[in-house]
C-alpha cells in the first residue's frame, strides 16, 4: 500500500492501485487504524483497487489544524476520490467506519457503488433511547482511557473482538490511540438523525457478529425492517469487528456481494 496525504487535509490515505478496475473504500473502527483491514487488503489487492484511510485522530492522521473535525471526513474522502480520479466506489465500514460510510452516502450518493456496514446502526433513524445508552457506554470507556490507555485498550479489545488473535491485534493498534484524539470524536452525534433515507441507487449490506452486544443485534434488526431491500449477514464466531474475527468468511461475503452487483441494475 502506498501512503499519501493531500495538502489541505489531515487525512492520510493508502492505495494499492493495480489497475484492477473497481475501487473499494475501507473505513476502520474507532481507536485503531486502517491496518485492521490487513486481511482484506491482502485478499483483494489483486482483484480491486483499494483505498484505505486513517480516520481523523487515528493512525497517521494526527496532523490536525484548528477547525478540523470528524464531521469533515466525508468531504475529505470525496476530495481524495477526486484527486485519485475515482468516480464511484464500494464502501465498507466497521463500527465508527459504518457511521462515516453512511454519512458519505448521504452526502455523495452518486459516488457510491455499494454500501456495506458492520457493527453499526442506521444513522438516519437511530432510536433516541438506544442513542442515549450508546453515549453512556462510550463515556464510561473514555473514563478508562483517561485513567490508563492500557486499561482502556485491555477492556476495549474484549468488547471489540472475540478471537484471541483479533483481540491482540486490536490491542496493539488501540494502545497507539492518542488521548487527545477523543476530542475529534465528540461531534459524532451531529451525523445522527440529520438526513432522511432516500431510495438507494446502490445495494446495501448490513450485519454484525453473533456475539456482538445485544444492542447491536437489535439495531441491525430494526435497520432491516426500515430497509427490507438490504441484505443482512450475521457472522458466526464473531464479535464486533467481524472482519478481524472471521477474515476469510468476511472476505467471501464481500466478494459475493460485489460480484452480484455487476449483474443487477439499481
N, C-alpha and C positions, 0 to 999 in steps of 0.2 A: 504494500500500500504506500502510495506517495502522499506526503503531507503538504498541505497548502494553507494559506491564510490571505484573505482579501484585505486591502489597506484600510477600508472603512468599517471593518467588522472585527469583533474579538473572537470570532468562531474559527477554530482550527478544524480543518476537514481533511478527509483522506479518500483517495480514489484508487481503484485497481483497474482502471480502464484498459481493456484489451480488445476494443472494437467488437464486443460481443453483442451489440445491438441494444437491447432494452436495459434501462437503468433501474437500480434498486437503492432506495434510501433507508439506512438503518439508524434508528433513534433509540438510544440506550435508556436504562432505568436511572433513577436518582442515585447519587453517591458513588457511581462507578464511572466508566468511560466507554468509548467505542470498542475497547478490547473485549467487552462482554460478548461481542458478536464474532469472536475469532473463529469458532467452529463454522459459522455461516459464511464468513469471508473465505475460509479455506475451501469450503464445499462449492460455493457459487462463483468464485472469481474467474473461472474459465467458461462460465455459462452466461453470466450477466456482468454488465459494468456496475461496479459497486461504489456508492457514495456513503461514507460514514462521517459523522460529526461528533465532536466533543461538545456537549451542551454547555451553555454559559456557566462558568464557575467549576466545571468539571474537566478532568484530564489536562490538556494543554490550553484550554480556552479560559485562561485566567488573566489575560492582559486586558483588563476591563476599565472603561472610562466612565466618568460621571454621566448618569442618564441611561446607561446600558441596563437592560433588564430582560428577564425571560420572556416578557411579552413581545419582544422584538425578534424572537427566534424564527418565526415564520418568514418574516421579511428578509432576514439574513440568509435563510436557506434558499429562498427564491432568488436572491442575488447570486448565491453560489451556483444555482442551476443556470442562471443566465450567463455567468462567467464561463461555465463548462459547456454551454450551448446544449443544455438538456431541456427539452420541451415538455416531456411527460415522464413520470416516474412512478414505480411501485414503492409504496411506503410501508415500512414495518416499524411499529413502535411497541416497546415493552414498558409497562408501568408509566413513569413520567413521560417516556417517549411516546406512549399511546395518547397522552393528553396533547402533546405537541403535534403529533401526527394529525389528530382531528382538527386542531386549530389551523394547521396549514391547509387541510382540505376545506375547511370553512372559508378561508380567505382566498385560496387559489384552486378552486375545484377543477378548472380546465387543465391544470398541470399534473393532475393525479391520474395515474393509470390503474391503480388499485390501492385499497387501504386495508391494512391488517393490524389489529390492535389486540394486545395480550396483557392481562393483568391490569386492565384499565376499566373505565366506565364511560358511559355516554355523556360527554361534557355539555351537550346541548339540552339534556333532560336529566340532570343529576338531582335526585331526591334530597331535599334540604336536611332531613334527619340523617341520612347517610353521609351527607357532606359534613355535618357537624361532628359525627362520630369519626370520620376520616381525619378532620382537622385536629381533634383531641389526640388521636393516636400519633399524628405527626409531631405535635408539640411535645408529647412525652418522650418520643425518640430524640428530638432535638435537645432536650434537657440532658439526656445521657451523653450526647456529643459534647456539650459544653463542660461536663464534668471530666470526661475522658473519651477521646476519639477511639481508643482501643476498646473501651467498654461498649461504645456505640456500635462499632464495626462488628464486635463479637455478637451482640444482640441482633443486629440487623441481618447478619448472614443467615441466621436461623429462621428469620421471617421471610427472607428473600429467596432461599433455595432449599431444596430437600436433600439432594445427594451431598455426600461429604466433599466430593471433588468440586462441585459447584459452589458450596459454602466457602471452601478455602479460596477459590478463585475470586469470589465476590469480596471476601475479607481483604485480600491482597490489593484490590482496587479501592475498596471503601476506606482503607487506612490512609490513603493518599488524599482523601477529600478535605479541602481546607475549611475550617470552621467558618471563616468569613463568607464562604460561598452560600451559606444559608440565607444571606440577605437577598440573593438573586432568585431564590425560590419563593420569597414572601408574597409576590404578586401573582402567584399561580392561580389563585381563585378568581382572578379577573378574566380568565379564559372560560370560566364555567357559567353555563346558562346565559350566554351572551347572544349566540346565534340560534336561529330556528333551523332544524334539519330540513333541507330541501331534497327533492328527488335526486338521488345519486346517479351520475352518469358513468359510474365505475363500480366494480364489485367490492363488497365489504366482508371481511373475515374477522370474527371476534372470538376470544377464548381466554382460557386460563388453565392453571394446573388443578388437578383434582384435589390436591392438598393445600391449595391457597386458602386464605382466610374465608370464612362463610360469607362475609360482606361482599367479597369479590365475586364469588359464585352467584350470589343474588343479583349483583349488578349486571352480570352477563345475561342472566335470565330475563331481567327487565328490559335490557337493551334489545334482545332478540324479539320480544313482544312488540316493541316500538318499531323495529325494522325487520319484519318477518322475512324479507328477501335476503338477509345476511346469512352467511354460513357460520356455524358455531363449532368450535373444536375444544373439547376438554381433554387435556393431556393426562394420561395415567402416569403414575410415578413421578409427578412434577409438582413443584410448589409455585411460587410467584414468578420467578424468572424461568419460564418454560424452555426457552432456547438454550439455557445453560444446563438445566436438569436433564433434558432429553434431546440433545442436539440433533441426533440422527432422525428421530421421529419428527422433530420440528422442521428440519430441512426437507424431509419428504412431503410434509403437509404444504409447505410453502411452494415447493416445486410443482406439485399437482395443481395448486390454486392458480399459479401464474400460467401454467400451460393451458388450462381451460379457458383463460381469458381470450386467447387468440382465436378461439372457436365460437365466441359468444359476442353478440352485439349489445352494447349498453347505451 
